[in-house]
């Protein structure tokens, strides 16, 4: 106000704080005008006082919000880019520049369409329609052209905002997912290789919860157990085993769960969907949570019916051979010249007056039991 008296001014405007009776303060805006006499001297002063506290609080919040946004814009690991509705760039943070490999000065002559591969234009048009209808788009995956020419996989989403003079503009948020996509492809390839090998080996892959219910099972199970993947989600692994084997496996499974143990190549008699009996070899490893608690088991099942049938046939053949040897009056013996293994039947030993456990099954035994005058002739025959 002093300036009105000291200077040749007739009007002033100021904003300042005034203490209140309650001990706080209020922001006020003052407009003042002087009245001067014919000699130019101030004769009077009039004006208005307006409470602008809420406006000043709002302005302060706006400054704080803009500062927070600026900090986020500068430090965010996500790419942030402001563009016009036609795709021309207005501003972009360093993270976005790093994703596409351009410098800030080079962005002035670029648009979103220039760094988008043409084969994605149809997808982009669909996102623009969503933007017009809802004011938002994404999140969705797309690719940008890097400054080097390679394609960069990104996840984008955005929204329409009002810029200067109420003009509609687009904020887009961009996450570089190139490494994630590479890891996903490598994982998918690894899983496919594992499935191919397992399928070629005749195995079906499964995951079961602690109740034995199937969480996952590979399609190979249809060839082995004649159940579809959807069918098995209604069953437990225990239900696919013969009753006596189911109880034995249940006990083993409970112990493996309690002690976090792996079970490997355990053989149990199972049943196919049509009731046919098959032999299964089951293996599994425990899956634990962050606290080390077992939550499920992942493993593989293999149809070993053919092997078990071959083993059974071999045992039957060996038993028939043993019965034949034991019942014969002749003494049977067998010598493997490659491995050096020799077998003398009990009857062979009995002919010479020995019990079965009194003669070792070795080549030296044979020579020791031959009369010494005949030994040279026998050796000559062997040679």
C-alpha atoms as one frame of an Amber mdcrd trajectory, in Angstrom:
protein
   0.000   0.000   0.000   2.904   2.281   0.690   3.700   2.270  -2.996   0.388
   3.971  -3.703   1.428   6.911  -1.569   5.042   7.074  -2.647   4.532   6.461
  -6.361   2.216   7.885  -8.914   0.045   4.821  -8.922  -3.707   4.653  -8.507
  -4.179   0.891  -8.198  -2.455  -2.120  -6.617  -3.050  -5.843  -6.192  -1.380
  -8.109  -3.611  -1.758 -11.570  -2.030  -0.584 -12.197   1.513  -1.406 -14.029
   4.723  -3.251 -12.564   7.678  -3.275 -14.097  11.155  -6.705 -15.083  12.458
  -8.136 -14.731  15.923  -7.867 -18.467  16.397  -4.118 -18.487  15.892  -3.999
 -19.648  12.296  -3.826 -17.616   9.147  -5.805 -17.035   5.993  -4.607 -16.134
   2.533  -6.210 -12.905   1.277  -6.182 -11.014  -1.961  -6.399  -7.224  -1.803
  -7.322  -4.777  -4.533  -6.791  -1.104  -3.573  -7.429   2.212  -5.362  -6.521
   5.746  -4.256  -8.477   8.938  -4.642  -6.374  12.040  -5.330  -7.186  15.708
  -5.140  -6.578  18.322  -7.804  -3.095  18.749  -6.467  -2.395  15.037  -6.882
  -2.170  14.348  -3.207  -3.866  11.193  -1.869  -7.170  12.013  -0.281  -8.635
   8.526   0.164  -8.117   4.803  -0.246 -10.671   2.090  -0.993 -10.514  -1.541
  -1.973 -11.606  -5.151  -1.427 -10.277  -8.023   0.624 -11.003 -11.571  -0.647
 -10.332 -14.841   1.184  -8.319 -16.972  -1.272  -7.135 -19.603   1.222  -8.788
 -22.538  -0.578  -7.394 -21.396  -3.901  -3.889 -21.141  -2.480  -4.210 -24.584
  -0.881  -5.335 -25.963  -4.253  -2.415 -24.299  -6.009   0.005 -25.764  -3.483
  -1.457 -29.247  -3.946  -1.225 -28.819  -7.696   2.458 -27.858  -7.455   3.135
 -30.837  -5.209   1.268 -33.147  -7.571   3.162 -31.810 -10.567   6.447 -32.258
  -8.735   5.570 -35.840  -7.821   4.601 -36.555 -11.414   7.839 -34.995 -12.668
   9.873 -37.167 -10.284   7.968 -40.248 -11.442   8.383 -39.230 -15.078  12.136
 -38.871 -14.690  12.849 -41.892 -12.471  10.246 -44.445 -13.577  11.633 -47.675
 -15.077   8.524 -47.705 -17.295   8.555 -45.789 -20.510   6.181 -42.817 -20.422
   5.275 -40.901 -23.550   2.823 -38.077 -24.233   1.502 -37.825 -27.772  -1.153
 -36.138 -29.849  -4.156 -38.111 -31.071  -2.455 -38.471 -34.465   0.491 -40.237
 -32.794   3.066 -37.432 -32.965   5.251 -37.291 -29.873   5.095 -34.376 -27.422
   7.311 -35.645 -24.615   8.937 -38.883 -23.485  11.003 -39.931 -20.504  14.462
 -41.472 -20.646  13.139 -44.976 -20.021  11.076 -44.809 -23.210  14.032 -43.424
 -25.135  16.143 -46.339 -23.900  13.518 -48.821 -25.101  13.455 -47.491 -28.670
  17.088 -46.332 -28.838  16.441 -42.726 -29.874  17.646 -39.437 -28.396  15.183
 -36.812 -27.175  16.033 -34.438 -30.025  15.221 -37.165 -32.556  11.720 -37.592
 -31.138  10.596 -34.244 -32.538  10.157 -35.683 -36.022   8.795 -39.092 -34.990
   5.324 -40.469 -34.397   4.053 -43.650 -32.808   3.232 -44.989 -36.278   6.804
 -44.640 -37.518   8.123 -46.983 -34.836   5.222 -49.461 -35.067   5.665 -52.395
 -37.498   3.099 -52.181 -40.342   1.859 -55.724 -39.665   0.524 -54.442 -36.304
  -1.512 -51.547 -37.737  -4.780 -53.526 -37.586  -4.193 -54.285 -33.910  -3.363
 -50.628 -33.258  -6.567 -49.508 -34.944  -8.579 -51.761 -32.620  -6.873 -50.163
 -29.622  -7.650 -46.682 -30.929 -11.314 -47.620 -31.198 -11.197 -48.722 -27.563
  -9.558 -45.420 -26.703 -12.352 -43.462 -28.369 -15.063 -45.498 -26.657 -13.659
 -45.787 -23.146 -10.903 -43.217 -22.905  -8.374 -45.991 -22.237  -6.569 -48.779
 -24.063  -4.606 -51.878 -23.102  -2.774 -53.379 -21.502  -1.743 -55.385 -24.550
   1.468 -56.669 -26.094   2.954 -55.175 -29.225   6.341 -54.379 -30.754   8.263
 -51.209 -31.555  11.043 -50.720 -34.042  14.284 -49.971 -32.232  16.517 -47.311
 -33.768  18.813 -50.165 -34.843  15.976 -51.787 -36.806  15.319 -54.729 -34.513
  11.892 -55.273 -32.982  11.351 -54.750 -29.260   8.528 -56.543 -27.410   6.590
 -54.221 -25.100   3.485 -54.164 -22.935   1.536 -50.920 -23.333  -1.521 -49.225
 -21.887  -2.695 -45.650 -21.795  -5.432 -43.075 -21.507  -6.716 -39.792 -22.911
  -5.919 -36.662 -20.907  -6.671 -32.985 -21.434  -3.632 -30.919 -22.284  -3.170
 -27.237 -22.812  -6.250 -25.354 -23.960  -8.305 -28.496 -23.306  -6.757 -30.344
 -26.255  -7.044 -34.130 -25.971  -3.738 -35.963 -25.753  -2.602 -39.529 -24.971
  -0.419 -40.724 -22.132   1.102 -44.127 -22.945   2.963 -46.330 -20.480   5.434
 -48.826 -21.932   7.173 -51.822 -20.330  10.028 -53.547 -22.157   9.216 -57.287
 -22.022  11.819 -58.455 -24.537  13.748 -60.527 -21.995  10.536 -61.890 -20.490
   9.334 -63.007 -23.933  12.718 -64.567 -24.641  12.583 -66.441 -21.330   9.013
 -67.548 -22.053  10.013 -68.902 -25.452  13.008 -70.706 -23.956  10.805 -72.164
 -21.213   8.162 -73.241 -23.717  10.829 -74.883 -25.877  12.331 -76.641 -22.855
   8.918 -77.883 -21.749   8.130 -79.090 -25.257  11.425 -80.962 -25.435  10.670
 -82.547 -22.071   7.176 -83.546 -23.234   8.577 -84.961 -26.479  11.198 -87.026
 -24.669   8.672 -88.216 -22.086   6.192 -89.106 -24.814   8.850 -90.997 -26.766
   9.766 -92.883 -23.594   6.120 -93.813 -23.034   5.773 -91.695 -19.888   2.907
 -89.469 -18.842   3.708 -86.401 -16.735   1.500 -85.461 -13.802   1.113 -83.192
 -10.800  -1.097 -84.228  -7.885  -2.126 -82.355  -4.758  -1.844 -83.768  -1.246
  -5.149 -85.618  -1.685  -3.814 -87.352  -4.778  -6.068 -85.336  -7.123  -4.652
 -84.522 -10.528  -3.684 -80.873 -10.925  -2.043 -81.519 -14.283  -1.503 -84.529
 -16.504   0.004 -84.750 -20.011  -1.982 -86.059 -22.961   0.171 -89.205 -23.078
  -2.012 -90.560 -20.264  -4.727 -91.340 -22.819  -2.465 -93.940 -24.454  -1.458
 -95.455 -21.121  -4.599 -95.405 -18.972  -7.251 -94.655 -21.621  -8.457 -91.624
 -19.629  -8.623 -88.117 -21.067  -7.026 -85.233 -19.193 -10.458 -83.893 -18.232
 -11.559 -87.338 -17.001  -8.598 -87.619 -14.653  -9.364 -84.318 -12.944 -12.306
 -86.166 -11.395 -10.076 -88.918  -9.966  -7.129 -89.402  -7.651  -4.005 -91.346
  -8.508  -4.936 -93.852  -5.803  -8.165 -94.679  -7.647  -6.161 -95.785 -10.696
  -4.345 -98.522  -8.756  -5.498-101.969  -7.724  -6.940-101.851  -4.171  -4.009
-103.576  -2.469  -1.472-101.465  -4.381  -3.452 -98.275  -3.748  -3.091 -98.685
   0.014   0.634 -99.397  -0.248   1.184 -96.354  -2.450  -0.965 -94.178  -0.179
   1.288 -95.032   2.776   4.418 -94.300   0.736   2.876 -91.017  -0.462   2.008
 -89.944   3.097   5.536 -90.648   4.266   7.015 -88.752   1.303   4.763 -85.782
   2.104   5.616 -85.738   5.805   9.373 -86.126   5.242   9.593 -84.263   1.897
  10.980 -87.370   0.183  11.244 -88.247  -3.484   9.845 -91.583  -4.604  11.417
 -93.189  -7.639  10.451 -96.088  -9.900   7.984 -97.626  -7.461   6.038-100.374
  -9.208   2.307-100.833  -8.691  -0.493-102.632 -10.445  -2.897-100.171 -12.052
  -6.172-100.337 -13.941  -7.152 -98.723 -17.226 -10.515 -97.108 -17.789 -11.940
-100.367 -19.216 -10.686-102.377 -16.219  -7.592-103.886 -17.846  -4.673-104.434
 -15.448  -1.344-102.796 -16.259   1.905-102.343 -14.370   2.996 -98.764 -13.661
   6.357 -97.384 -12.578   5.746 -94.143 -10.646   8.247 -91.437  -9.698   7.635
 -88.072  -8.033   9.322 -85.117  -6.354   7.751 -82.857  -3.712   6.847 -79.251
  -4.567   7.180 -76.869  -1.605   6.056 -73.321  -0.850   8.224 -70.519   0.517
   7.908 -71.976   4.020   9.147 -75.391   2.910   5.713 -76.994   3.229   4.887
 -79.641   0.630   1.969 -78.508  -1.541   1.988 -81.099  -4.336   4.035 -83.743
  -6.148   5.248 -83.652  -9.746   6.272 -86.837 -11.423   5.957 -89.355 -14.226
   4.263 -92.672 -14.807   5.519 -95.355 -17.152   3.689 -98.417 -18.463   6.008
-101.350 -17.685   3.484-104.113 -18.395   5.521-105.590 -21.244   8.648-105.681
 -19.106   6.820-107.308 -16.194   5.302-109.895 -18.544   8.754-110.657 -19.969
  10.188-110.995 -16.464   7.341-113.315 -15.492   7.864-115.422 -18.615  11.593
-115.615 -17.900  10.992-116.711 -14.316   8.568-119.383 -15.505  11.113-120.612
 -18.066  13.854-120.728 -15.443  11.610-122.625 -13.063  10.759-125.174 -15.765
  14.439-125.568 -16.583  15.336-125.995 -12.915  12.600-128.596 -12.532  13.970
-130.482 -15.542  17.537-130.359 -14.247  16.582-131.411 -10.722  14.493-134.336
 -11.924  17.074-135.705 -14.385  19.363-138.657 -13.531  22.123-136.952 -15.485
  24.319-134.279 -13.962  23.862-130.982 -15.829  26.563-128.340 -16.021  27.027
-125.113 -17.948  30.066-122.921 -18.592  30.131-119.375 -20.049  33.477-118.946
 -21.773  33.008-115.172 -22.058  32.210-114.346 -18.443  33.883-117.362 -16.840
  30.682-118.275 -14.961  30.131-122.000 -14.330  27.076-123.862 -13.031  26.995
-127.443 -11.688  23.587-128.923 -10.976  23.098-130.622  -7.604  22.770-133.981
  -9.429  26.190-133.418 -11.077  27.738-133.015  -7.640  25.785-135.918  -6.185
  27.139-138.311  -8.840  30.612-137.585  -7.447  29.448-137.970  -3.875  29.205
-134.296  -2.895  26.437-132.233  -1.432  25.390-129.067  -3.301  27.107-126.719
  -0.842  30.353-128.714  -0.782  31.392-127.817  -4.343  31.951-124.277  -5.619
  30.673-123.335  -9.056  34.078-122.508 -10.559  36.171-123.776 -13.464  38.906
-124.729 -11.024  36.483-127.090  -9.300  35.960-128.967 -12.562  39.685-129.509
 -13.060  40.207-130.422  -9.415  37.630-133.221  -9.606  39.099-134.846 -12.747
  41.428-137.746 -12.186  44.946-136.384 -12.602  45.958-138.947 -15.292  42.998
-137.837 -17.433  43.427-134.074 -16.884  45.873-133.463 -19.798  43.514-135.180
 -22.237  40.533-133.152 -20.978  42.471-129.893 -21.283  43.464-130.838 -24.824
  39.824-131.385 -25.720  38.896-127.971 -24.257  41.605-126.226 -26.245
